[in-house]
Amino acid sequence: MIDAVQKGFFNLLSKSALLKRLASRYGMASPASFARRFIAGETVAEAIDVARTLQSKGFDLTLDHLGESVRTHQEADAASREYVHLIDVLMASGIERNISLKLTQLGAGVDRATCIDNLRRILEVAERHEFFVRIDMESSAYTDLTLDIFETLWARGHRNLGVVIQAALKRSEADVNRVIALGGRIRLVKGAYKEPPDIAYARKADVDDAFVRLMQRLLDSGEYPAIATHDPRMIDATLAHAEAQGLPPSRYEFQMLYGVRRDLQRALTADGYRVRVYVPFGREWFPYFMRRLGERPANVAFVIRAMLRDRGGV
Ligand code: FDA
């Protein structure tokens, strides 16, 4: 219950124009600024530097050019062009060919046809260069539309495409079965959005139970699932199930966010497991950053300390 209140509070703050202005001014100003713990930088070049370092340490990667909830066709069109450009730049850089994106960045909130067209444009370029494209899952207002768009493009033959399912939503078991039936690849997460109690589990214990059930279903499905969590209990449950089923580490991967539980990321890689780090970058980092604070309010103390340090305080 506290988790839900926490998420709601930070969700509210993420809509504050004043906070956004302040954060934008101070959050990325210097290499030590607070937002850099979670955001690789505001430019592609900075993201590539971070990605190169991670790759040299044995991590797999997915890059996310941050942005969401665009309101006009022009903004959606611009975002999809930026992704096409990103693919070109990543090709030239030699960084792993894997990107993540949000459909509201491509116009899902404007209209379905625009969004499908923008995603198709990205997928066609991505396919030519063997990129994998993961559609992030946003709030429950977009679950149906996201799965519908995923299925539409899958039906048109796009196979370099995966989707995300949130354990917090009560509907997710049916959604997992729906995607598995197609042969699609799923990233399983707990869910970062504040959702109404009639459609989502409010207690952390219930979300965790659902996560374990869905993880087992995904590992059994054989469609190379991504188990995206920093929770050692979820990771142990995954390793135990994989071992019980005789699944080698090549049949699934773990995913974690840039800047979160780096110790765990290193330990799993050192033990021979695949860990993909989700590397977000771009100027529109504020909502993403606020979701990271909502997951762990202790991060607020970290931000305050970093701000005081930047201003010559502690
Ligand atoms: P949990 O929240 O229980 O945290 C377990 C432990 O991890 C904590 O005790 C703490 O040590 C550490 N931790 C977790 N979050 C932290 C943070 N922000 N800062 C510092 N430490 C933290 N969600 C979504 O709705 N749609 C999506 O598309 C995605 N995509 C996505 C990709 C990847 C690669 C990951 C790892 C996660 C997502 N998420 C997401 C976010 C996800 O839904 C969830 O909110 C976070 O992963 C936090 O949940 P955990 O599973 O880590 O467990």
Boltz pocket constraint, residues with backbone or C-beta under 6 A from the ligand:
constraints:
  - pocket:
      binder: B
      contacts: [[A, 135], [A, 136], [A, 137], [A, 138], [A, 164], [A, 166], [A, 189], [A, 190], [A, 191], [A, 192], [A, 193], [A, 228], [A, 229], [A, 230], [A, 231], [A, 232], [A, 255], [A, 256], [A, 257], [A, 259], [A, 260], [A, 261], [A, 276], [A, 277], [A, 278], [A, 291], [A, 292], [A, 293], [A, 295], [A, 296], [A, 299]]
      max_distance: 6.0
